[in-house]
Amino acid sequence: MTNNDIIKKLRIALDLKELDMTEIFEHAGYEIKKQELAAIFRKEGHKNYKECSDQLLSYFLDGYIIYKRGIKE
């Protein structure tokens, strides 16, 4: 299973919209562009497909924790 598959499955399971996804990445300190986010969800082999790196998945997971729990004080 690739990082792209993981992030796709999390998006569906957590019922996240594009705005939620960008907000989650911003919580982790990573500003993701709309085109970059769309490229991650494309099928492998599509000309605009982008592989989700370990670092990008880490930003998402870290950002999701802050998104749900709030910033640790």
PDB file of N, CA, C and O in Angstrom:
ATOM      1  N   MET A   1       0.857  -1.171   0.000  1.00  0.00           N
ATOM      2  CA  MET A   1       0.000   0.000   0.000  1.00  0.00           C
ATOM      3  C   MET A   1       0.905   1.237   0.000  1.00  0.00           C
ATOM      4  O   MET A   1       1.833   1.335   0.804  1.00  0.00           O
ATOM      5  N   THR A   2       0.630   2.171  -0.900  1.00  0.00           N
ATOM      6  CA  THR A   2       1.449   3.375  -1.010  1.00  0.00           C
ATOM      7  C   THR A   2       0.920   4.466  -0.085  1.00  0.00           C
ATOM      8  O   THR A   2      -0.180   4.362   0.458  1.00  0.00           O
ATOM      9  N   ASN A   3       1.717   5.504   0.080  1.00  0.00           N
ATOM     10  CA  ASN A   3       1.281   6.648   0.884  1.00  0.00           C
ATOM     11  C   ASN A   3       0.055   7.306   0.259  1.00  0.00           C
ATOM     12  O   ASN A   3      -0.813   7.811   0.970  1.00  0.00           O
ATOM     13  N   ASN A   4      -0.016   7.299  -1.077  1.00  0.00           N
ATOM     14  CA  ASN A   4      -1.180   7.862  -1.750  1.00  0.00           C
ATOM     15  C   ASN A   4      -2.439   7.088  -1.375  1.00  0.00           C
ATOM     16  O   ASN A   4      -3.486   7.681  -1.117  1.00  0.00           O
ATOM     17  N   ASP A   5      -2.332   5.763  -1.346  1.00  0.00           N
ATOM     18  CA  ASP A   5      -3.479   4.934  -0.958  1.00  0.00           C
ATOM     19  C   ASP A   5      -3.898   5.230   0.480  1.00  0.00           C
ATOM     20  O   ASP A   5      -5.089   5.313   0.779  1.00  0.00           O
ATOM     21  N   ILE A   6      -2.934   5.385   1.355  1.00  0.00           N
ATOM     22  CA  ILE A   6      -3.217   5.652   2.763  1.00  0.00           C
ATOM     23  C   ILE A   6      -3.956   6.972   2.923  1.00  0.00           C
ATOM     24  O   ILE A   6      -4.971   7.039   3.616  1.00  0.00           O
ATOM     25  N   ILE A   7      -3.452   8.018   2.285  1.00  0.00           N
ATOM     26  CA  ILE A   7      -4.072   9.330   2.445  1.00  0.00           C
ATOM     27  C   ILE A   7      -5.459   9.365   1.791  1.00  0.00           C
ATOM     28  O   ILE A   7      -6.352  10.057   2.281  1.00  0.00           O
ATOM     29  N   LYS A   8      -5.647   8.626   0.687  1.00  0.00           N
ATOM     30  CA  LYS A   8      -6.966   8.531   0.054  1.00  0.00           C
ATOM     31  C   LYS A   8      -7.956   7.846   0.985  1.00  0.00           C
ATOM     32  O   LYS A   8      -9.084   8.311   1.152  1.00  0.00           O
ATOM     33  N   LYS A   9      -7.535   6.744   1.586  1.00  0.00           N
ATOM     34  CA  LYS A   9      -8.420   5.993   2.474  1.00  0.00           C
ATOM     35  C   LYS A   9      -8.759   6.799   3.732  1.00  0.00           C
ATOM     36  O   LYS A   9      -9.888   6.743   4.220  1.00  0.00           O
ATOM     37  N   LEU A  10      -7.794   7.540   4.250  1.00  0.00           N
ATOM     38  CA  LEU A  10      -8.057   8.390   5.417  1.00  0.00           C
ATOM     39  C   LEU A  10      -9.036   9.506   5.063  1.00  0.00           C
ATOM     40  O   LEU A  10      -9.925   9.835   5.850  1.00  0.00           O
ATOM     41  N   ARG A  11      -8.871  10.075   3.893  1.00  0.00           N
ATOM     42  CA  ARG A  11      -9.771  11.148   3.457  1.00  0.00           C
ATOM     43  C   ARG A  11     -11.208  10.643   3.391  1.00  0.00           C
ATOM     44  O   ARG A  11     -12.130  11.334   3.824  1.00  0.00           O
ATOM     45  N   ILE A  12     -11.400   9.453   2.855  1.00  0.00           N
ATOM     46  CA  ILE A  12     -12.746   8.886   2.743  1.00  0.00           C
ATOM     47  C   ILE A  12     -13.282   8.492   4.119  1.00  0.00           C
ATOM     48  O   ILE A  12     -14.424   8.805   4.455  1.00  0.00           O
ATOM     49  N   ALA A  13     -12.466   7.812   4.907  1.00  0.00           N
ATOM     50  CA  ALA A  13     -12.903   7.331   6.219  1.00  0.00           C
ATOM     51  C   ALA A  13     -13.248   8.480   7.166  1.00  0.00           C
ATOM     52  O   ALA A  13     -14.179   8.376   7.964  1.00  0.00           O
ATOM     53  N   LEU A  14     -12.497   9.566   7.073  1.00  0.00           N
ATOM     54  CA  LEU A  14     -12.718  10.701   7.971  1.00  0.00           C
ATOM     55  C   LEU A  14     -13.659  11.735   7.364  1.00  0.00           C
ATOM     56  O   LEU A  14     -13.935  12.764   7.981  1.00  0.00           O
ATOM     57  N   ASP A  15     -14.154  11.465   6.152  1.00  0.00           N
ATOM     58  CA  ASP A  15     -15.090  12.333   5.442  1.00  0.00           C
ATOM     59  C   ASP A  15     -14.555  13.768   5.352  1.00  0.00           C
ATOM     60  O   ASP A  15     -15.233  14.722   5.735  1.00  0.00           O
ATOM     61  N   LEU A  16     -13.328  13.901   4.839  1.00  0.00           N
ATOM     62  CA  LEU A  16     -12.680  15.200   4.736  1.00  0.00           C
ATOM     63  C   LEU A  16     -12.866  15.790   3.348  1.00  0.00           C
ATOM     64  O   LEU A  16     -12.762  15.084   2.345  1.00  0.00           O
ATOM     65  N   LYS A  17     -13.139  17.074   3.296  1.00  0.00           N
ATOM     66  CA  LYS A  17     -13.252  17.810   2.039  1.00  0.00           C
ATOM     67  C   LYS A  17     -11.917  18.483   1.753  1.00  0.00           C
ATOM     68  O   LYS A  17     -11.008  18.471   2.583  1.00  0.00           O
ATOM     69  N   GLU A  18     -11.816  19.070   0.567  1.00  0.00           N
ATOM     70  CA  GLU A  18     -10.566  19.721   0.161  1.00  0.00           C
ATOM     71  C   GLU A  18     -10.168  20.822   1.144  1.00  0.00           C
ATOM     72  O   GLU A  18      -8.994  20.950   1.490  1.00  0.00           O
ATOM     73  N   LEU A  19     -11.125  21.603   1.585  1.00  0.00           N
ATOM     74  CA  LEU A  19     -10.840  22.678   2.534  1.00  0.00           C
ATOM     75  C   LEU A  19     -10.311  22.131   3.854  1.00  0.00           C
ATOM     76  O   LEU A  19      -9.391  22.698   4.443  1.00  0.00           O
ATOM     77  N   ASP A  20     -10.893  21.027   4.318  1.00  0.00           N
ATOM     78  CA  ASP A  20     -10.418  20.374   5.547  1.00  0.00           C
ATOM     79  C   ASP A  20      -8.977  19.900   5.381  1.00  0.00           C
ATOM     80  O   ASP A  20      -8.150  20.063   6.278  1.00  0.00           O
ATOM     81  N   MET A  21      -8.691  19.314   4.226  1.00  0.00           N
ATOM     82  CA  MET A  21      -7.343  18.798   3.965  1.00  0.00           C
ATOM     83  C   MET A  21      -6.310  19.921   3.981  1.00  0.00           C
ATOM     84  O   MET A  21      -5.250  19.775   4.589  1.00  0.00           O
ATOM     85  N   THR A  22      -6.606  21.039   3.319  1.00  0.00           N
ATOM     86  CA  THR A  22      -5.648  22.146   3.307  1.00  0.00           C
ATOM     87  C   THR A  22      -5.456  22.712   4.712  1.00  0.00           C
ATOM     88  O   THR A  22      -4.347  23.091   5.088  1.00  0.00           O
ATOM     89  N   GLU A  23      -6.534  22.767   5.479  1.00  0.00           N
ATOM     90  CA  GLU A  23      -6.450  23.255   6.854  1.00  0.00           C
ATOM     91  C   GLU A  23      -5.579  22.331   7.710  1.00  0.00           C
ATOM     92  O   GLU A  23      -4.799  22.800   8.538  1.00  0.00           O
ATOM     93  N   ILE A  24      -5.714  21.040   7.511  1.00  0.00           N
ATOM     94  CA  ILE A  24      -4.918  20.064   8.258  1.00  0.00           C
ATOM     95  C   ILE A  24      -3.437  20.245   7.952  1.00  0.00           C
ATOM     96  O   ILE A  24      -2.614  20.252   8.867  1.00  0.00           O
ATOM     97  N   PHE A  25      -3.091  20.390   6.678  1.00  0.00           N
ATOM     98  CA  PHE A  25      -1.693  20.606   6.306  1.00  0.00           C
ATOM     99  C   PHE A  25      -1.170  21.916   6.896  1.00  0.00           C
ATOM    100  O   PHE A  25      -0.016  21.981   7.317  1.00  0.00           O
ATOM    101  N   GLU A  26      -1.997  22.952   6.931  1.00  0.00           N
ATOM    102  CA  GLU A  26      -1.582  24.236   7.503  1.00  0.00           C
ATOM    103  C   GLU A  26      -1.307  24.117   8.998  1.00  0.00           C
ATOM    104  O   GLU A  26      -0.402  24.773   9.513  1.00  0.00           O
ATOM    105  N   HIS A  27      -2.073  23.295   9.696  1.00  0.00           N
ATOM    106  CA  HIS A  27      -1.837  23.076  11.128  1.00  0.00           C
ATOM    107  C   HIS A  27      -0.449  22.475  11.367  1.00  0.00           C
ATOM    108  O   HIS A  27       0.173  22.719  12.401  1.00  0.00           O
ATOM    109  N   ALA A  28       0.018  21.699  10.413  1.00  0.00           N
ATOM    110  CA  ALA A  28       1.339  21.069  10.538  1.00  0.00           C
ATOM    111  C   ALA A  28       2.450  21.982  10.037  1.00  0.00           C
ATOM    112  O   ALA A  28       3.624  21.616  10.089  1.00  0.00           O
ATOM    113  N   GLY A  29       2.092  23.162   9.556  1.00  0.00           N
ATOM    114  CA  GLY A  29       3.106  24.098   9.081  1.00  0.00           C
ATOM    115  C   GLY A  29       3.482  23.907   7.627  1.00  0.00           C
ATOM    116  O   GLY A  29       4.531  24.382   7.192  1.00  0.00           O
ATOM    117  N   TYR A  30       2.638  23.214   6.864  1.00  0.00           N
ATOM    118  CA  TYR A  30       2.913  22.982   5.445  1.00  0.00           C
ATOM    119  C   TYR A  30       1.769  23.571   4.632  1.00  0.00           C
ATOM    120  O   TYR A  30       0.612  23.188   4.805  1.00  0.00           O
ATOM    121  N   GLU A  31       2.098  24.499   3.749  1.00  0.00           N
ATOM    122  CA  GLU A  31       1.075  25.113   2.908  1.00  0.00           C
ATOM    123  C   GLU A  31       1.003  24.340   1.590  1.00  0.00           C
ATOM    124  O   GLU A  31       1.908  24.428   0.760  1.00  0.00           O
ATOM    125  N   ILE A  32      -0.068  23.592   1.410  1.00  0.00           N
ATOM    126  CA  ILE A  32      -0.240  22.776   0.207  1.00  0.00           C
ATOM    127  C   ILE A  32      -1.133  23.514  -0.768  1.00  0.00           C
ATOM    128  O   ILE A  32      -2.134  24.115  -0.376  1.00  0.00           O
ATOM    129  N   LYS A  33      -0.771  23.468  -2.037  1.00  0.00           N
ATOM    130  CA  LYS A  33      -1.560  24.120  -3.077  1.00  0.00           C
ATOM    131  C   LYS A  33      -2.662  23.175  -3.523  1.00  0.00           C
ATOM    132  O   LYS A  33      -2.541  21.955  -3.408  1.00  0.00           O
ATOM    133  N   LYS A  34      -3.734  23.756  -4.031  1.00  0.00           N
ATOM    134  CA  LYS A  34      -4.879  22.983  -4.492  1.00  0.00           C
ATOM    135  C   LYS A  34      -4.468  21.971  -5.566  1.00  0.00           C
ATOM    136  O   LYS A  34      -4.940  20.834  -5.566  1.00  0.00           O
ATOM    137  N   GLN A  35      -3.593  22.386  -6.473  1.00  0.00           N
ATOM    138  CA  GLN A  35      -3.148  21.508  -7.557  1.00  0.00           C
ATOM    139  C   GLN A  35      -2.317  20.339  -7.024  1.00  0.00           C
ATOM    140  O   GLN A  35      -2.426  19.213  -7.510  1.00  0.00           O
ATOM    141  N   GLU A  36      -1.495  20.622  -6.027  1.00  0.00           N
ATOM    142  CA  GLU A  36      -0.664  19.575  -5.430  1.00  0.00           C
ATOM    143  C   GLU A  36      -1.532  18.537  -4.728  1.00  0.00           C
ATOM    144  O   GLU A  36      -1.279  17.335  -4.815  1.00  0.00           O
ATOM    145  N   LEU A  37      -2.551  19.017  -4.035  1.00  0.00           N
ATOM    146  CA  LEU A  37      -3.463  18.116  -3.336  1.00  0.00           C
ATOM    147  C   LEU A  37      -4.229  17.254  -4.336  1.00  0.00           C
ATOM    148  O   LEU A  37      -4.393  16.053  -4.121  1.00  0.00           O
ATOM    149  N   ALA A  38      -4.694  17.852  -5.415  1.00  0.00           N
ATOM    150  CA  ALA A  38      -5.426  17.110  -6.440  1.00  0.00           C
ATOM    151  C   ALA A  38      -4.531  16.065  -7.101  1.00  0.00           C
ATOM    152  O   ALA A  38      -4.994  14.977  -7.441  1.00  0.00           O
ATOM    153  N   ALA A  39      -3.254  16.389  -7.283  1.00  0.00           N
ATOM    154  CA  ALA A  39      -2.313  15.472  -7.930  1.00  0.00           C
ATOM    155  C   ALA A  39      -2.084  14.218  -7.088  1.00  0.00           C
ATOM    156  O   ALA A  39      -1.842  13.139  -7.628  1.00  0.00           O
ATOM    157  N   ILE A  40      -2.160  14.360  -5.783  1.00  0.00           N
ATOM    158  CA  ILE A  40      -1.972  13.216  -4.884  1.00  0.00           C
ATOM    159  C   ILE A  40      -3.119  12.216  -5.029  1.00  0.00           C
ATOM    160  O   ILE A  40      -2.920  11.010  -4.884  1.00  0.00           O
ATOM    161  N   PHE A  41      -4.326  12.726  -5.318  1.00  0.00           N
ATOM    162  CA  PHE A  41      -5.498  11.859  -5.408  1.00  0.00           C
ATOM    163  C   PHE A  41      -5.753  11.312  -6.805  1.00  0.00           C
ATOM    164  O   PHE A  41      -6.725  10.587  -7.013  1.00  0.00           O
ATOM    165  N   ARG A  42      -4.908  11.642  -7.753  1.00  0.00           N
ATOM    166  CA  ARG A  42      -5.058  11.106  -9.113  1.00  0.00           C
ATOM    167  C   ARG A  42      -4.575   9.663  -9.171  1.00  0.00           C
ATOM    168  O   ARG A  42      -3.837   9.196  -8.304  1.00  0.00           O
ATOM    169  N   LYS A  43      -5.015   8.971 -10.223  1.00  0.00           N
ATOM    170  CA  LYS A  43      -4.571   7.592 -10.431  1.00  0.00           C
ATOM    171  C   LYS A  43      -3.122   7.569 -10.852  1.00  0.00           C
ATOM    172  O   LYS A  43      -2.654   8.448 -11.576  1.00  0.00           O
ATOM    173  N   GLU A  44      -2.412   6.549 -10.389  1.00  0.00           N
ATOM    174  CA  GLU A  44      -1.024   6.374 -10.795  1.00  0.00           C
ATOM    175  C   GLU A  44      -0.996   6.162 -12.304  1.00  0.00           C
ATOM    176  O   GLU A  44      -1.764   5.360 -12.836  1.00  0.00           O
ATOM    177  N   GLY A  45      -0.122   6.871 -12.985  1.00  0.00           N
ATOM    178  CA  GLY A  45      -0.057   6.798 -14.434  1.00  0.00           C
ATOM    179  C   GLY A  45      -0.649   8.021 -15.106  1.00  0.00           C
ATOM    180  O   GLY A  45      -0.358   8.289 -16.272  1.00  0.00           O
ATOM    181  N   HIS A  46      -1.482   8.772 -14.384  1.00  0.00           N
ATOM    182  CA  HIS A  46      -2.027  10.020 -14.917  1.00  0.00           C
ATOM    183  C   HIS A  46      -0.891  11.021 -15.053  1.00  0.00           C
ATOM    184  O   HIS A  46       0.045  11.003 -14.253  1.00  0.00           O
ATOM    185  N   LYS A  47      -0.956  11.895 -16.053  1.00  0.00           N
ATOM    186  CA  LYS A  47       0.165  12.810 -16.296  1.00  0.00           C
ATOM    187  C   LYS A  47       0.396  13.785 -15.138  1.00  0.00           C
ATOM    188  O   LYS A  47       1.515  14.268 -14.962  1.00  0.00           O
ATOM    189  N   ASN A  48      -0.625  14.079 -14.356  1.00  0.00           N
ATOM    190  CA  ASN A  48      -0.475  15.014 -13.234  1.00  0.00           C
ATOM    191  C   ASN A  48      -0.360  14.315 -11.880  1.00  0.00           C
ATOM    192  O   ASN A  48      -0.428  14.967 -10.839  1.00  0.00           O
ATOM    193  N   TYR A  49      -0.186  12.995 -11.889  1.00  0.00           N
ATOM    194  CA  TYR A  49      -0.046  12.228 -10.647  1.00  0.00           C
ATOM    195  C   TYR A  49       1.212  12.649  -9.903  1.00  0.00           C
ATOM    196  O   TYR A  49       2.269  12.846 -10.502  1.00  0.00           O
ATOM    197  N   LYS A  50       1.080  12.785  -8.579  1.00  0.00           N
ATOM    198  CA  LYS A  50       2.236  13.088  -7.738  1.00  0.00           C
ATOM    199  C   LYS A  50       2.287  12.063  -6.617  1.00  0.00           C
ATOM    200  O   LYS A  50       1.284  11.788  -5.959  1.00  0.00           O
ATOM    201  N   GLU A  51       3.459  11.509  -6.414  1.00  0.00           N
ATOM    202  CA  GLU A  51       3.632  10.542  -5.338  1.00  0.00           C
ATOM    203  C   GLU A  51       3.643  11.274  -4.003  1.00  0.00           C
ATOM    204  O   GLU A  51       4.294  12.308  -3.860  1.00  0.00           O
ATOM    205  N   CYS A  52       2.923  10.736  -3.033  1.00  0.00           N
ATOM    206  CA  CYS A  52       2.882  11.304  -1.687  1.00  0.00           C
ATOM    207  C   CYS A  52       4.108  10.797  -0.928  1.00  0.00           C
ATOM    208  O   CYS A  52       4.238   9.601  -0.668  1.00  0.00           O
ATOM    209  N   SER A  53       4.981  11.699  -0.585  1.00  0.00           N
ATOM    210  CA  SER A  53       6.211  11.319   0.118  1.00  0.00           C
ATOM    211  C   SER A  53       5.909  10.991   1.583  1.00  0.00           C
ATOM    212  O   SER A  53       4.836  11.303   2.101  1.00  0.00           O
ATOM    213  N   ASP A  54       6.872  10.363   2.224  1.00  0.00           N
ATOM    214  CA  ASP A  54       6.740  10.066   3.654  1.00  0.00           C
ATOM    215  C   ASP A  54       6.584  11.360   4.448  1.00  0.00           C
ATOM    216  O   ASP A  54       5.805  11.424   5.399  1.00  0.00           O
ATOM    217  N   GLN A  55       7.330  12.391   4.051  1.00  0.00           N
ATOM    218  CA  GLN A  55       7.278  13.671   4.746  1.00  0.00           C
ATOM    219  C   GLN A  55       5.892  14.307   4.625  1.00  0.00           C
ATOM    220  O   GLN A  55       5.371  14.856   5.596  1.00  0.00           O
ATOM    221  N   LEU A  56       5.299  14.234   3.436  1.00  0.00           N
ATOM    222  CA  LEU A  56       3.976  14.804   3.214  1.00  0.00           C
ATOM    223  C   LEU A  56       2.918  14.067   4.033  1.00  0.00           C
ATOM    224  O   LEU A  56       2.027  14.693   4.608  1.00  0.00           O
ATOM    225  N   LEU A  57       3.013  12.755   4.087  1.00  0.00           N
ATOM    226  CA  LEU A  57       2.086  11.967   4.904  1.00  0.00           C
ATOM    227  C   LEU A  57       2.270  12.299   6.382  1.00  0.00           C
ATOM    228  O   LEU A  57       1.297  12.357   7.134  1.00  0.00           O
ATOM    229  N   SER A  58       3.502  12.514   6.793  1.00  0.00           N
ATOM    230  CA  SER A  58       3.788  12.889   8.173  1.00  0.00           C
ATOM    231  C   SER A  58       3.167  14.245   8.515  1.00  0.00           C
ATOM    232  O   SER A  58       2.605  14.418   9.597  1.00  0.00           O
ATOM    233  N   TYR A  59       3.269  15.204   7.592  1.00  0.00           N
ATOM    234  CA  TYR A  59       2.630  16.511   7.791  1.00  0.00           C
ATOM    235  C   TYR A  59       1.122  16.338   7.971  1.00  0.00           C
ATOM    236  O   TYR A  59       0.512  16.967   8.836  1.00  0.00           O
ATOM    237  N   PHE A  60       0.535  15.479   7.147  1.00  0.00           N
ATOM    238  CA  PHE A  60      -0.905  15.265   7.241  1.00  0.00           C
ATOM    239  C   PHE A  60      -1.284  14.668   8.597  1.00  0.00           C
ATOM    240  O   PHE A  60      -2.216  15.142   9.245  1.00  0.00           O
ATOM    241  N   LEU A  61      -0.577  13.650   9.017  1.00  0.00           N
ATOM    242  CA  LEU A  61      -0.901  12.985  10.286  1.00  0.00           C
ATOM    243  C   LEU A  61      -0.690  13.916  11.475  1.00  0.00           C
ATOM    244  O   LEU A  61      -1.513  13.957  12.390  1.00  0.00           O
ATOM    245  N   ASP A  62       0.416  14.665  11.462  1.00  0.00           N
ATOM    246  CA  ASP A  62       0.677  15.628  12.536  1.00  0.00           C
ATOM    247  C   ASP A  62      -0.389  16.723  12.551  1.00  0.00           C
ATOM    248  O   ASP A  62      -0.875  17.118  13.611  1.00  0.00           O
ATOM    249  N   GLY A  63      -0.739  17.201  11.374  1.00  0.00           N
ATOM    250  CA  GLY A  63      -1.759  18.242  11.263  1.00  0.00           C
ATOM    251  C   GLY A  63      -3.120  17.757  11.694  1.00  0.00           C
ATOM    252  O   GLY A  63      -3.896  18.517  12.273  1.00  0.00           O
ATOM    253  N   TYR A  64      -3.423  16.498  11.421  1.00  0.00           N
ATOM    254  CA  TYR A  64      -4.723  15.954  11.813  1.00  0.00           C
ATOM    255  C   TYR A  64      -4.852  15.878  13.334  1.00  0.00           C
ATOM    256  O   TYR A  64      -5.925  16.124  13.883  1.00  0.00           O
ATOM    257  N   ILE A  65      -3.775  15.543  13.996  1.00  0.00           N
ATOM    258  CA  ILE A  65      -3.795  15.501  15.459  1.00  0.00           C
ATOM    259  C   ILE A  65      -4.131  16.890  16.012  1.00  0.00           C
ATOM    260  O   ILE A  65      -4.966  17.022  16.908  1.00  0.00           O
ATOM    261  N   ILE A  66      -3.485  17.910  15.480  1.00  0.00           N
ATOM    262  CA  ILE A  66      -3.753  19.286  15.929  1.00  0.00           C
ATOM    263  C   ILE A  66      -5.171  19.696  15.550  1.00  0.00           C
ATOM    264  O   ILE A  66      -5.850  20.373  16.322  1.00  0.00           O
ATOM    265  N   TYR A  67      -5.621  19.289  14.367  1.00  0.00           N
ATOM    266  CA  TYR A  67      -6.963  19.598  13.864  1.00  0.00           C
ATOM    267  C   TYR A  67      -8.029  19.072  14.813  1.00  0.00           C
ATOM    268  O   TYR A  67      -9.030  19.746  15.057  1.00  0.00           O
ATOM    269  N   LYS A  68      -7.822  17.878  15.349  1.00  0.00           N
ATOM    270  CA  LYS A  68      -8.821  17.267  16.228  1.00  0.00           C
ATOM    271  C   LYS A  68      -8.642  17.642  17.704  1.00  0.00           C
ATOM    272  O   LYS A  68      -9.634  17.870  18.397  1.00  0.00           O
ATOM    273  N   ARG A  69      -7.429  17.709  18.189  1.00  0.00           N
ATOM    274  CA  ARG A  69      -7.169  17.942  19.612  1.00  0.00           C
ATOM    275  C   ARG A  69      -6.919  19.386  19.971  1.00  0.00           C
ATOM    276  O   ARG A  69      -7.185  19.808  21.097  1.00  0.00           O
ATOM    277  N   GLY A  70      -6.409  20.147  19.019  1.00  0.00           N
ATOM    278  CA  GLY A  70      -5.993  21.505  19.298  1.00  0.00           C
ATOM    279  C   GLY A  70      -4.494  21.522  19.576  1.00  0.00           C
ATOM    280  O   GLY A  70      -3.861  20.476  19.718  1.00  0.00           O
ATOM    281  N   ILE A  71      -3.951  22.711  19.650  1.00  0.00           N
ATOM    282  CA  ILE A  71      -2.516  22.867  19.874  1.00  0.00           C
ATOM    283  C   ILE A  71      -2.181  22.532  21.322  1.00  0.00           C
ATOM    284  O   ILE A  71      -2.854  22.985  22.247  1.00  0.00           O
ATOM    285  N   LYS A  72      -1.129  21.731  21.507  1.00  0.00           N
ATOM    286  CA  LYS A  72      -0.691  21.341  22.852  1.00  0.00           C
ATOM    287  C   LYS A  72      -0.034  22.545  23.511  1.00  0.00           C
ATOM    288  O   LYS A  72       0.867  23.162  22.942  1.00  0.00           O
ATOM    289  N   GLU A  73      -0.482  22.865  24.687  1.00  0.00           N
ATOM    290  CA  GLU A  73       0.057  24.043  25.390  1.00  0.00           C
ATOM    291  C   GLU A  73       1.096  23.657  26.399  1.00  0.00           C
ATOM    292  O   GLU A  73       1.650  24.522  27.077  1.00  0.00           O
TER     293      GLU A  73
END
